[in-house]
Amino acid sequence: MMGNTTTKEYVPDKRQEYIQAVKMMALAMFPMFDEQMKKDWESYETKSKKLRTSLADKDGFVVGQNSQKYSILLNELSQELFKNLSCLLHRLDYFKQQSYSEGELREFDYVEDTVDVDDIQANKKEEDIDGDWTNRTTNTKKY
């Protein structure tokens, strides 16, 4: 006799990680916000606070069925925020590829001077008894 077996496997909910990732991306990009993105960010903040207060219990916690509903609705808000961040990246031409030719390199893109090991060895002084290296001289150039 063969029986049917059912195996249940727990699959963790990843909505919270997504929501946090999008919010952290927005915070990292905050210095690049233009006027439109500032409005979008304020809208996201207002809607997420309003959503939390509407679903929270008298102690301010979102529990039970409201917890799942809150997670789903906040995920939708985060998707809208992600879309707005993507539009910001497009407006800023953030991913625009730039090619350089030899003449377009800036002076700090490369270093012409090379370091001569013999030169460094000649400038070293021996370590004093206390182990203090402060008297040692080195060749340092500001590039």
C-alpha positions in Angstrom: 0.0 0.0 0.0 1.4 3.3 -1.0 0.3 6.5 0.7 0.4 10.1 -0.3 2.9 12.2 1.7 2.8 15.9 1.9 6.0 17.9 2.6 5.7 21.5 3.8 8.7 23.8 3.4 8.8 27.2 5.0 9.7 29.9 2.6 10.6 33.1 4.4 8.8 36.4 3.5 11.3 38.7 1.7 9.1 41.8 1.5 10.7 43.4 4.5 14.2 43.0 3.1 13.1 44.5 -0.2 11.4 47.5 1.6 14.6 48.2 3.6 16.8 47.8 0.6 14.8 50.4 -1.4 14.7 52.8 1.5 18.5 52.5 2.0 19.0 53.1 -1.7 16.9 56.2 -1.5 18.9 57.4 1.6 22.2 56.8 -0.2 21.0 58.7 -3.2 19.5 61.6 -1.1 22.3 64.1 -2.0 21.4 63.6 -5.7 17.7 64.3 -5.3 16.2 66.9 -7.6 13.0 68.8 -6.9 10.8 66.0 -8.3 12.5 63.3 -6.3 12.2 65.4 -3.1 8.4 65.5 -3.7 8.3 61.8 -4.4 10.3 61.1 -1.2 8.0 63.3 0.9 5.0 61.5 -0.6 6.5 58.1 0.3 7.3 59.2 3.8 3.8 60.6 4.3 2.0 57.6 2.9 4.1 55.1 4.8 3.5 56.9 8.1 -0.2 57.2 7.4 -0.4 53.5 6.5 1.3 52.5 9.8 -0.9 54.7 12.0 -4.1 53.4 10.2 -3.1 49.7 10.8 -1.5 50.0 14.3 -3.2 49.0 17.5 -3.6 51.4 20.4 0.0 50.7 21.5 1.4 51.6 18.1 2.2 48.1 17.0 1.0 46.5 13.7 0.1 42.9 14.6 -2.0 39.9 13.4 -3.8 40.2 10.0 -2.9 43.9 9.9 0.8 42.9 9.9 0.5 41.0 6.6 -1.7 43.8 5.1 0.8 46.4 6.2 3.7 44.5 4.7 1.9 44.1 1.4 0.8 47.7 1.1 4.3 49.0 2.2 5.9 46.8 -0.4 3.7 48.4 -3.0 4.7 51.9 -1.8 8.4 50.7 -2.0 7.9 49.6 -5.5 6.6 53.0 -6.4 9.6 54.6 -4.6 12.0 52.3 -6.6 10.3 53.4 -9.8 10.8 57.0 -8.9 14.5 56.4 -8.0 15.0 54.7 -11.4 13.4 57.8 -13.1 15.8 60.0 -11.1 18.8 58.0 -12.3 17.5 58.4 -15.9 17.1 62.2 -15.4 20.6 62.4 -14.0 22.1 60.3 -16.8 23.6 58.3 -14.0 24.5 55.3 -16.2 25.6 57.2 -19.2 28.8 55.6 -20.5 31.7 58.0 -21.0 34.8 57.1 -23.0 38.1 58.8 -22.7 40.9 59.3 -25.2 44.4 60.0 -24.3 43.9 63.8 -24.5 40.9 63.8 -22.2 42.6 62.3 -19.1 42.8 64.6 -16.2 46.1 65.1 -14.5 45.0 63.1 -11.4 43.9 60.1 -13.5 47.5 58.8 -13.7 50.8 59.3 -12.0 54.0 60.0 -14.1 56.6 59.7 -11.3 58.0 56.4 -10.4 59.5 55.5 -7.0 63.1 54.3 -6.9 63.6 51.7 -4.2 67.3 52.6 -3.9 66.3 56.2 -3.2 64.0 55.2 -0.4 66.6 53.0 1.2 69.2 55.8 1.1 66.8 58.1 3.0 65.9 55.7 5.8 67.5 56.2 9.1 68.0 53.4 11.6 65.5 52.9 14.3 66.5 54.4 17.6 66.6 52.4 20.9 63.0 53.2 21.9 61.7 51.9 18.6 60.7 55.4 17.5 60.4 55.8 13.7 59.5 59.5 13.8 63.1 60.6 12.8 62.9 58.6 9.6 62.7 60.7 6.5 60.8 59.6 3.4 60.2 60.9 -0.1 56.6 62.1 -0.3 55.2 64.0 -3.2 51.8 65.5 -3.4 50.0 64.5 -6.6 
